[in-house]
Structures are given as C-alpha cells and as structure tokens.
Amino acid sequence: MISPARTAAYDILFRVETQQAYASELLHSARLEKLSPADRGLCTEVVLGTLRWRMRLDDAIRDLSSQKLEKLDAEVLTALRLAAYQIGFLQRVPAHAAVNDSVDLVKRSRKTSAASFVNAVLRKLATNPSLLVAVLAPGPKTVLDLSQLYSHPLWLVERWAVEYGMERAEAICVFDQSPPDTVLYVSSSEVDRELTREGLQLAPGLLVSSARRVVAGDVVRSETIRGGRAWIQDEGSQLVAMLVGNACHILDCCAAPGGKTAIMATRNPQAKVRALEIHKHRAEAMQVRLSRMQNVEVIHKDATQAACSAEFERVLADMPCSGTGTLARNPEIRWRLKPGDLPDLHARQIAILKAAIGQARPGGRIVYSSCSLEPEENAAVVDEVLRSDATVRVVAVRRELKRLHSSGELVWSDLDGMLNGPYLRTLPGIHPCDGFFAAILERR
C-alpha cells in the first residue's frame, strides 16, 4: 500500500506541473484534512521541498536517465522528483520506501510500462545520493554558483545580484530554500488567548506587534482561524495593510484572498471598506471568509473597469505580480516565471494604479504594493505614473513607518534598512518577512 502522504504529495505535484495550480492552496484543501497530522506534515514537506530543489533533482535524474527529461510523461517525471527529493534531503525516510512508492505511483497513474525505468533510475540514485550535492569551484561564488547551489533560475539570480548585490542575492536564495515560519494576524488579546487555549504555542511578531509566529500546534484544526477571528498572513503583508492608515471610506482594488482587506476593516471598524476582485470564484471565497465583518462589501469587478468615483479617502492597490518575494511559500513560481512576463505585468500594474488614483478623493492616499522583488513591478511603475500624472505626489514611507513605530505597532527598529528611497522595500533573508514593496501617493 502506498503511503497516504506520498499519494497526496504526488497528486499535488502533478496538478502543479500540469494545471498551473498552486501548492499552497492545494496543501490547505479539504482533502489533506483527512490525513493524520504526521502524514500531512510529511506531505507538505515533500511537496514544497520537491518544488524548491527541482533544479538539483532534475540534474541528478538527467545524469542517470537514458531518456531526456523533456520526453518523459508528467506522471513519470513527478514520481522521479518525488522520490529523488526524499532520497537526497530526508534522511529519516528509508530510500527503499521512497523508491517503491514512486514505482507504485507510476503504475497507479496507468504508466505501467515506465515502472521499470523509474525503478532503475531511482535505485541508481539511492546508491549514489551524492549526485544531489552541488559541487562548487574554488574561489568567490558567482551567480551561476548561487543558481546551482540554491536551485534558482540563473536569470533571476543575475537580476537580484545586479539590483541588491551578491550578498543580499545569496540571502534571498537561502531564505527561499527553507520553510518560512507560519505567522498569524491576531487582532486582540482575547483572540490571542483563544489560540493558546486551542494548544497553539505562539511567539511575538518580529516586524509588527499584531503578528504571532506559530512555534508549535496545529493551525489547520484551529476553530479560531477557521472562524476568521485570526488568519495566516506574512508580517510584511500585515505591514502593507497598516500603511493604509485610518479613514471612513476605503477601497481595496485587488482584494483576494482578503487578508489585507480584513486588517483594514478590523483597524477601521466604523469605516466602509469596499473590496474589488476580478476573479469570481475568489470574490465568492472572500465573501465567505469575511462574512463576519459587517463593514466589508466584496464586489466581483475588475478595478480598471470600475467607474472613477473619487470618493475614497484611502485606496489600496495591492498588485497582481510575479510574486518573486514569496518564493519560500510559493516555490513553483520560479519555474513558471519567464523574463518576458515582466513587461506584461508592468503594463497591467500601470493600468491598475491609474484606476486606483481615479478612485481617491482630493487629499486621499493611494498605497501601491507588490510582493515582487523586480524593479519593473515596483518603483518603475510608480515613477512612470508620477511622470504622467501631476495630480499625485509621493509621501515618504519613512514618515508612516516612524508613526507606526512610535505607536508600538511596528516593532522592527531599523527603519532606514526598510527603505528604497521614499518607498518601502523588504527583502527575504534580510527582514523577517517576505519581499514587499510599497509606495504611498497622495492626490493633490
């Protein structure tokens, strides 16, 4: 019998490979609730580890395979990667168990003719796991070394080395290869106590005081989280929502999955918060998730198609982006993203920001944000809009960070280290959160 954890991991990896699905969403689906905590933990570790180290795994498989990887069926390649990760990176898992289950998974996928091939490749790898170890030439590390050592596409590492320097580029890569902490947004001490009573062991946030880092306990079974009284959200994401500030009329232009919407609504209980979401299924999921918040209105609409009302005091434009600041949580992005995608994202972001400005009343503020590390999606977008629109000006983010720090809401003390000129810039491996960019604009 195939291990339930490996069966679930295989099915998730296959969907990620063939259907452009996201592992983080599938790992929180109802199916995994049926697994024991131990099996769910192993499934999560195997899925994310296989995606993080895919380049290293493929290089080893390629060395041992009589066939080109590009010619292999997705079912076969998924089974090979699944076992290769366990052989090379999970010492507590017996190699023979990983091999046998992957062979059986290939048969289960009706690829019986490939079973002997999979068995042969994996048994060779099991006897020579050193093939999964990166070997570097002596001397200072190059961008190629970082790419091979940390299993990142070379073109991404090259960009980060140019933008942030080699030392920071390596810190980003190192961060991406480790499971990030699970972080919760906790709105009150009462909710904090509820979580503790449920058996969660929590530590204070390192960036913002509203955050709690989960040290131990099962967040999946928490009724407090299921009921929407606390939710999983990176500390950098929480900070972006806090930058919006206080107002009576707030607009969230690209709202799903709704974490920032919820924070703005919680921090402004008397305000009316309107949340736009272009994808119908995500808007419907938001309506369910935020149903307990009476001051939130979720609307299925493209922000660029909404009539310019100029009625909102605060507008959040949290962009659809490449997500390169979240590769520790979403490792599949690095294998899907191509350099040619960035100009299209840039154009879409320009359109959304211009629409967001049209929704702000005179004197109102617009917060532009992304979870990308790429300059084309961040300062380049804001600077281009500023050149073409004299009705808005930049508000220095440092002023708002200082205000949040003085109030005790921001606990990170190195404010200047979070800045890129007048903008917010957090980097994975440098700051205790994902990579975020934010700019504050004010309508004249």
C-alpha positions as CSV (number, residue, x, y, z in Angstrom):
1,M,0.0,0.0,0.0
2,I,1.3,3.4,-1.0
3,S,1.9,5.9,1.9
4,P,-1.1,8.3,2.1
5,A,1.3,11.2,2.5
6,R,3.2,10.3,-0.7
7,T,0.0,9.7,-2.6
8,A,-1.3,13.1,-1.7
9,A,2.1,14.7,-2.4
10,Y,2.2,13.1,-5.8
11,D,-1.3,14.3,-6.7
12,I,-0.5,17.8,-5.7
13,L,2.8,17.9,-7.6
14,F,1.2,16.5,-10.7
15,R,-1.5,19.2,-10.6
16,V,1.1,21.9,-10.0
17,E,3.0,20.6,-13.0
18,T,0.1,20.1,-15.4
19,Q,-2.7,22.5,-14.3
20,Q,-0.8,25.6,-13.2
21,A,-2.2,25.0,-9.7
22,Y,-0.5,26.5,-6.6
23,A,0.8,24.1,-4.0
24,S,0.0,26.4,-1.1
25,E,-3.7,26.3,-2.0
26,L,-3.8,22.5,-2.5
27,L,-1.9,21.9,0.8
28,H,-4.7,23.7,2.6
29,S,-7.5,21.9,0.7
30,A,-10.2,19.7,2.4
31,R,-8.5,16.5,1.1
32,L,-5.5,16.9,3.4
33,E,-7.7,17.3,6.5
34,K,-8.3,13.5,6.2
35,L,-4.6,12.8,6.7
36,S,-3.1,12.3,10.2
37,P,-1.0,15.2,11.4
38,A,2.2,13.2,10.7
39,D,1.1,12.4,7.2
40,R,0.0,15.9,6.5
41,G,3.4,17.2,7.7
42,L,5.3,14.8,5.5
43,C,3.1,15.6,2.5
44,T,3.7,19.4,3.0
45,E,7.5,18.9,3.5
46,V,7.8,16.6,0.4
47,V,5.7,18.9,-1.9
48,L,7.4,22.1,-1.0
49,G,10.9,20.5,-0.8
50,T,10.5,18.9,-4.3
51,L,9.5,22.2,-5.8
52,R,12.3,24.2,-4.0
53,W,15.0,21.8,-5.1
54,R,13.6,20.9,-8.6
55,M,16.7,22.1,-10.5
56,R,19.0,20.0,-8.3
57,L,16.7,16.9,-8.6
58,D,16.4,17.2,-12.4
59,D,20.2,17.5,-12.8
60,A,20.6,14.2,-10.9
61,I,17.8,12.4,-12.7
62,R,19.2,13.6,-16.1
63,D,22.6,12.1,-15.3
64,L,21.0,8.7,-14.6
65,S,18.3,8.7,-17.2
66,S,18.5,7.0,-20.6
67,Q,15.8,9.4,-21.8
68,K,15.7,13.2,-22.0
69,L,13.6,14.8,-19.2
70,E,11.7,16.7,-21.8
71,K,10.5,13.5,-23.3
72,L,9.2,12.0,-20.1
73,D,5.5,12.0,-19.3
74,A,4.5,14.3,-16.4
75,E,3.4,11.3,-14.4
76,V,6.8,9.7,-14.7
77,L,8.8,12.9,-14.0
78,T,6.7,13.7,-11.0
79,A,7.3,10.3,-9.5
80,L,11.0,10.6,-10.1
81,R,11.3,14.0,-8.5
82,L,9.2,12.9,-5.5
83,A,11.5,10.0,-4.7
84,A,14.7,11.9,-5.5
85,Y,13.9,14.6,-3.0
86,Q,13.3,12.1,-0.2
87,I,16.5,10.2,-1.1
88,G,18.6,13.3,-1.1
89,F,17.0,15.5,1.6
90,L,15.1,13.4,4.0
91,Q,17.5,11.1,5.9
92,R,14.7,9.8,8.2
93,V,12.9,8.3,5.2
94,P,14.2,4.9,4.0
95,A,15.3,5.1,0.4
96,H,13.6,1.8,-0.5
97,A,10.3,3.1,0.8
98,A,10.5,6.3,-1.4
99,V,11.6,4.2,-4.4
100,N,8.9,1.5,-4.1
101,D,6.1,4.1,-3.5
102,S,7.1,6.1,-6.6
103,V,7.2,3.0,-8.7
104,D,3.7,2.1,-7.5
105,L,2.5,5.7,-8.1
106,V,3.6,5.4,-11.7
107,K,1.6,2.2,-12.0
108,R,-1.4,3.8,-10.3
109,S,-1.2,6.6,-13.0
110,R,-1.5,3.9,-15.7
111,K,2.1,4.3,-16.8
112,T,3.0,0.7,-16.0
113,S,5.4,0.5,-19.0
114,A,7.6,3.1,-17.3
115,A,7.7,1.4,-13.9
116,S,10.9,-0.5,-14.6
117,F,12.6,2.7,-15.9
118,V,11.6,4.6,-12.8
119,N,12.8,1.8,-10.6
120,A,16.2,1.6,-12.3
121,V,16.8,5.4,-12.2
122,L,15.9,5.7,-8.5
123,R,17.8,2.6,-7.4
124,K,20.9,4.1,-9.0
125,L,20.3,7.4,-7.3
126,A,19.8,5.6,-3.9
127,T,23.2,4.0,-4.2
128,N,24.8,7.3,-5.2
129,P,22.9,10.2,-3.4
130,S,26.0,12.4,-3.8
131,L,24.7,13.3,-7.2
132,L,22.2,15.5,-5.5
133,V,25.0,17.6,-3.9
134,A,26.1,20.7,-5.6
135,V,29.9,21.0,-6.2
136,L,31.3,24.5,-6.5
137,A,34.6,25.5,-7.9
138,P,37.1,27.2,-5.5
139,G,37.1,30.9,-5.2
140,P,34.4,33.5,-4.7
141,K,30.8,32.5,-5.5
142,T,29.4,33.5,-8.9
143,V,25.8,33.9,-9.9
144,L,26.0,30.5,-11.5
145,D,27.2,29.1,-8.2
146,L,24.2,30.6,-6.4
147,S,21.8,29.3,-9.1
148,Q,23.1,25.7,-8.8
149,L,23.7,25.8,-5.0
150,Y,20.2,27.1,-4.2
151,S,18.2,25.7,-7.1
152,H,17.1,29.1,-8.6
153,P,16.8,30.0,-12.3
154,L,20.0,31.7,-13.3
155,W,18.2,34.7,-14.9
156,L,16.5,35.5,-11.5
157,V,19.8,35.3,-9.5
158,E,21.5,37.6,-12.1
159,R,18.8,40.2,-11.7
160,W,19.0,40.1,-7.9
161,A,22.8,40.3,-7.9
162,V,22.6,43.5,-10.0
163,E,19.7,45.1,-8.0
164,Y,20.7,44.1,-4.5
165,G,24.3,42.9,-4.6
166,M,25.7,39.3,-4.3
167,E,25.5,39.1,-0.5
168,R,21.8,40.0,-0.5
169,A,21.1,37.9,-3.5
170,E,22.5,34.9,-1.7
171,A,20.5,35.8,1.5
172,I,17.3,35.8,-0.6
173,C,18.2,32.4,-2.2
174,V,18.9,30.9,1.2
175,F,15.6,32.1,2.6
176,D,13.7,30.7,-0.3
177,Q,15.1,27.2,0.4
178,S,13.8,27.0,4.0
179,P,10.2,26.6,5.3
180,P,9.1,30.0,6.4
181,D,7.5,30.5,9.8
182,T,3.7,30.3,10.0
183,V,2.6,33.7,11.0
184,L,-0.9,34.8,12.2
185,Y,-2.6,38.1,12.3
186,V,-4.2,38.5,15.8
187,S,-6.5,41.4,16.3
188,S,-6.8,41.3,20.1
189,S,-5.6,39.8,23.3
190,E,-8.8,37.8,23.6
191,V,-8.1,36.1,20.2
192,D,-4.6,35.5,21.4
193,R,-5.9,33.7,24.4
194,E,-8.3,31.6,22.3
195,L,-5.4,30.4,20.2
196,T,-3.4,29.5,23.3
197,R,-6.4,27.5,24.7
198,E,-6.5,25.6,21.4
199,G,-3.0,24.4,22.0
200,L,-1.1,26.7,19.8
201,Q,2.3,27.9,21.1
202,L,2.9,31.4,19.9
203,A,5.8,33.8,19.8
204,P,5.6,37.6,19.3
205,G,6.0,39.0,15.8
206,L,9.4,40.3,14.8
207,L,8.2,43.0,12.5
208,V,4.7,44.1,13.7
209,S,3.0,43.7,17.1
210,S,-0.2,42.3,15.6
211,A,1.7,39.2,14.4
212,R,2.2,35.9,16.2
213,R,4.6,33.3,15.0
214,V,3.5,29.7,15.5
215,V,6.1,27.8,17.4
216,A,4.0,24.6,17.9
217,G,0.5,23.4,17.4
218,D,-1.9,22.5,14.5
219,V,-3.2,25.6,12.8
220,V,-5.3,23.5,10.5
221,R,-7.6,22.4,13.3
222,S,-7.9,25.8,15.0
223,E,-11.6,26.9,15.2
224,T,-10.4,30.4,15.9
225,I,-8.7,30.5,12.5
226,R,-11.5,28.6,10.7
227,G,-14.0,31.1,12.1
228,G,-12.0,34.1,10.8
229,R,-11.0,35.6,14.1
230,A,-7.3,35.1,13.2
231,W,-5.7,34.2,10.0
232,I,-2.4,33.2,8.4
233,Q,-0.6,36.2,7.0
234,D,3.0,37.2,6.5
235,E,4.3,40.0,8.6
236,G,5.2,42.1,5.6
237,S,1.7,41.7,4.2
238,Q,0.3,42.9,7.6
239,L,2.6,46.0,7.5
240,V,1.4,46.9,4.0
241,A,-2.2,46.9,5.2
242,M,-1.2,49.0,8.2
243,L,0.3,51.7,5.9
244,V,-3.2,52.4,4.6
245,G,-4.0,54.1,7.9
246,N,-7.4,55.3,9.2
247,A,-10.3,56.6,7.2
248,C,-14.1,56.3,6.8
249,H,-14.2,55.2,3.1
250,I,-11.6,52.6,2.0
251,L,-11.2,50.8,-1.3
252,D,-9.2,47.6,-1.9
253,C,-8.7,47.3,-5.6
254,C,-7.3,43.8,-6.0
255,A,-8.5,42.2,-2.8
256,A,-8.3,38.4,-2.8
257,P,-7.5,36.4,-0.8
258,G,-8.7,39.1,1.6
259,G,-6.1,39.3,4.4
260,K,-5.3,43.0,3.9
261,T,-9.0,43.8,3.5
262,A,-9.7,42.1,6.9
263,I,-6.9,44.1,8.6
264,M,-8.1,47.4,7.2
265,A,-11.7,46.6,8.3
266,T,-10.5,45.5,11.7
267,R,-8.4,48.6,12.3
268,N,-11.2,50.8,11.0
269,P,-14.4,49.3,12.5
270,Q,-16.5,52.4,11.7
271,A,-15.4,52.6,8.1
272,K,-17.0,51.2,5.0
273,V,-14.5,49.0,3.1
274,R,-15.2,48.1,-0.5
275,A,-13.2,45.2,-1.9
276,L,-12.9,44.6,-5.6
277,E,-11.8,41.2,-7.0
278,I,-11.6,40.4,-10.7
279,H,-12.0,36.6,-10.4
280,K,-15.5,35.4,-9.5
281,H,-14.5,32.3,-7.5
282,R,-12.0,34.3,-5.4
283,A,-14.6,37.0,-4.8
284,E,-17.1,34.4,-3.6
285,A,-14.4,32.8,-1.3
286,M,-13.7,36.3,0.1
287,Q,-17.4,36.8,0.8
288,V,-17.5,33.6,2.9
289,R,-14.2,34.4,4.6
290,L,-15.1,37.9,5.5
291,S,-18.8,37.4,6.2
292,R,-18.4,38.2,9.9
293,M,-17.1,41.7,9.1
294,Q,-20.2,43.8,8.6
295,N,-18.2,46.8,7.3
296,V,-16.8,45.0,4.2
297,E,-18.5,44.9,0.8
298,V,-17.0,42.4,-1.7
299,I,-17.6,43.1,-5.3
300,H,-16.7,40.9,-8.3
301,K,-15.2,43.6,-10.6
302,D,-12.0,44.5,-12.5
303,A,-10.5,47.5,-10.8
304,T,-9.6,49.0,-14.2
305,Q,-13.3,48.8,-15.3
306,A,-14.8,50.4,-12.2
307,A,-16.2,54.0,-12.7
308,C,-13.8,56.6,-11.2
309,S,-15.7,57.9,-8.3
310,A,-13.1,60.0,-6.5
311,E,-14.9,59.2,-3.2
312,F,-12.3,57.2,-1.2
313,E,-10.0,58.6,1.5
314,R,-7.7,55.6,1.3
315,V,-7.2,53.2,-1.7
316,L,-5.0,50.1,-1.6
317,A,-3.7,48.9,-4.9
318,D,-2.0,45.6,-4.0
319,M,-0.9,44.3,-7.4
320,P,-1.2,41.0,-9.2
321,C,2.5,40.5,-9.7
322,S,5.3,37.9,-10.3
323,G,5.4,37.0,-6.6
324,T,9.2,36.7,-6.5
325,G,9.2,37.9,-2.9
326,T,7.3,34.9,-1.9
327,L,9.3,32.0,-3.3
328,A,9.8,30.3,0.1
329,R,6.0,29.9,0.2
330,N,5.3,29.5,-3.5
331,P,8.4,27.8,-4.9
332,E,6.7,26.8,-8.2
333,I,6.6,30.4,-9.3
334,R,10.4,30.3,-10.0
335,W,9.9,27.6,-12.6
336,R,6.9,29.3,-14.3
337,L,8.0,32.9,-14.5
338,K,9.9,34.0,-17.6
339,P,11.7,37.3,-18.3
340,G,9.1,38.1,-21.0
341,D,6.3,38.1,-18.4
342,L,7.6,41.2,-16.7
343,P,6.7,43.8,-19.4
344,D,3.1,42.4,-19.4
345,L,2.9,42.6,-15.6
346,H,4.3,46.2,-15.7
347,A,1.6,47.3,-18.2
348,R,-1.2,45.7,-16.1
349,Q,0.1,47.3,-12.9
350,I,0.3,50.7,-14.6
351,A,-3.4,50.4,-15.6
352,I,-4.5,49.4,-12.1
353,L,-2.6,52.2,-10.4
354,K,-4.0,54.8,-12.7
355,A,-7.5,53.4,-12.0
356,A,-6.8,53.4,-8.2
357,I,-5.8,57.1,-8.4
358,G,-9.1,57.9,-10.0
359,Q,-10.9,56.4,-7.0
360,A,-9.2,58.7,-4.4
361,R,-10.7,62.0,-3.4
362,P,-8.5,65.1,-3.3
363,G,-6.3,64.8,-0.3
364,G,-6.8,61.0,-0.3
365,R,-4.0,58.5,-0.3
366,I,-3.2,55.5,-2.5
367,V,-0.9,52.7,-1.3
368,Y,0.7,50.8,-4.2
369,S,2.2,47.5,-3.2
370,S,3.5,44.2,-4.6
371,C,5.2,41.1,-3.3
372,S,7.7,41.2,-6.1
373,L,11.5,41.8,-6.0
374,E,11.6,43.1,-9.6
375,P,12.1,46.8,-10.1
376,E,9.8,46.8,-13.2
377,E,6.9,45.9,-11.0
378,N,7.7,48.4,-8.2
379,A,9.5,51.8,-8.4
380,A,9.4,51.7,-12.2
381,V,5.5,51.5,-12.1
382,V,5.2,54.3,-9.6
383,D,7.8,56.6,-11.3
384,E,6.1,56.2,-14.7
385,V,2.7,57.1,-13.3
386,L,4.1,60.1,-11.5
387,R,5.7,61.4,-14.7
388,S,2.4,61.3,-16.5
389,D,0.0,62.4,-13.7
390,A,0.6,65.7,-11.9
391,T,-2.4,65.2,-9.7
392,V,-0.5,62.9,-7.3
393,R,2.7,63.2,-5.3
394,V,4.8,60.8,-3.2
395,V,4.5,60.6,0.5
396,A,7.7,59.3,2.1
397,V,7.0,55.9,3.6
398,R,9.5,56.6,6.4
399,R,7.1,59.1,7.9
400,E,4.4,56.4,8.2
401,L,6.9,53.8,9.5
402,K,8.0,56.2,12.2
403,R,4.4,56.8,13.2
404,L,3.7,53.0,13.4
405,H,7.0,52.5,15.4
406,S,6.1,55.3,17.8
407,S,2.7,53.7,18.5
408,G,4.2,50.3,19.1
409,E,2.6,48.7,16.1
410,L,5.9,48.4,14.2
411,V,8.5,46.6,16.4
412,W,11.3,46.4,13.9
413,S,13.7,49.2,14.8
414,D,15.9,49.6,11.6
415,L,13.5,51.8,9.7
416,D,16.2,53.0,7.2
417,G,17.0,49.4,6.3
418,M,13.5,49.0,5.1
419,L,13.6,51.9,2.7
420,N,14.4,52.2,-1.0
421,G,14.3,56.0,-1.4
422,P,10.8,57.2,-0.5
423,Y,9.5,53.6,-0.8
424,L,9.2,50.5,1.5
425,R,11.4,47.6,0.5
426,T,11.6,44.4,2.5
427,L,13.8,41.5,1.4
428,P,13.6,37.8,2.3
429,G,16.6,36.8,4.4
430,I,17.3,40.4,5.4
431,H,13.9,41.2,7.0
432,P,11.7,38.8,9.0
433,C,9.1,38.5,6.2
434,D,8.5,38.0,2.5
435,G,9.7,40.5,0.0
436,F,7.3,43.5,-0.3
437,F,7.4,46.9,-2.0
438,A,5.0,49.8,-1.1
439,A,4.7,53.4,-2.1
440,I,2.3,56.0,-0.7
441,L,0.8,58.5,-3.1
442,E,-1.4,61.5,-2.2
443,R,-3.9,63.1,-4.6
444,R,-3.4,66.8,-4.7
